[in-house]
Amino acid sequence: MAVAGLATIAALAACQNEKPAATPGASASAGASAQVQASAADALTAAGAKFKDTTVKMKMGMSGAAGIEVTGSLDGPGKKSLSSMKMGVAGTNMNIDVVQIGDEVWMKMAGVPALPKDWMHVDTAKLGAASSLRSSIEDPSYSANLLKVASSVEWDGTSKIKGTLDLSKAAGANAAAATALGEQAKAVPFTATLDEQGRLLTMTVGMGQVASAAGVGDMVITYSNYGEPVTIEKPSGKIVEAPASILGSL
């Protein structure tokens, strides 16, 4: 979804003022063969690539200091996505709705003072190269960018894969917040489950395991309704241009 980077930033930002105790990074079993490792990595890469060729619905949730709930739909062939996020950070509640059609993006942010209450058109040409929204537009599947920074990948059964994520290298992640997590940001544990067609069903990112001191819970993403029709259209009603003052923070 087009708010993927915002969710990751919220999770990491909640940890900026905390210094969680160091824990050893997860690694592959010493007895695992290179061949098994490669096959699990290949399956994970293939699962992330499938979003470009299908439609799907998703849900994401994360409890704790950076409580987040997201629902959305993706139309890979049509290059469209729709998402609605409820987020609470530092005592502030926000509702963020995003519609993406090709390179066009519209956003509505409720609960944010001094911002228009109407739908805002986002001029993506004015977003910075490191913009979390830009990276989310390029990866509306919500998880493909995370899968690109996976390592120590191995099978855990017949349809489950486990490994670690280097969030310091993830597109759209907040550099300062990732730095606050230190070495732990480089080895955040994750698990993913695939269906019989190799499509991603669930992905759990163990934020709670590396940022428990900040009260952050794990991030859980689920995918369903592959291949079923989805309706994603340009918002109706009044639309204004997003203020230049917020483009740098998206």
Phi, psi and omega in degrees: 000164184283002176249016183303313181296324179298321179295317179296318179298317180300318180296315182285324182297328179295344183260357189299325183263009179248155176231080183297151181296143181291139175229148181295140178292145178292147179218164180290150176301138182299334182272355182289137182279156178298328181294317179294318178302314182296319182293323177293318179296319179297318180297321180293316178298317180296322180297318179294327181286338184293337181298334181289343188245013185209175169253155182196154172249152183219159172222144177222141177217146174211128182265174175100205186299330178246059183298128184222138171228128181229137168233149181188175178225151180227134173241093184300307181299325180274357182054050181230150173208154181220131181214152176226122184237133170250125187222136175235117180226130176054040176081002180252130178257133180228144170244123183236118176250135182225133173240130179236126174229105186063234179267001180270135182225135175236141185221141173234127183237103179268142179091007179250111182302148174072006176254149178302145178275347180277173172296139178247132172275130182259120176282097186294340179293340182263001177282146180290162181298330181263013182299132177292326178292320178299315181294328178289325176296319179288339180227074181287357179286347177082336185232347185300320179295324178294320181296335180290341180250025178276146176213176183051039186278131178207158177287143174232074189103198185269338183227008182242137180238141177230159179177202178229157179241138175262091183292344177290343180249358184288132178300131178091350179286148180283118186298317182295319181291320178297322178296324179297330177282345178065217183297335181295333178294340183273355182212061178275122184292148176215159170227151178220142175243143182242153174272184184293345177262010178077018180268148182289127177257315179218153172217126179243121179255120188282057178299324180295337181280338180249348183227034181297329180296336179268001179074026181265136178263176178292151175264123182240122180243134177234145179238143181207174175056041177301135174080355180275152182299142173230149179247116180227113184230161176300138180301145177264169179086197184290132178231131178241163176283139178297133180302141179301334183294338182257348184299326181289344181260358182273000000 
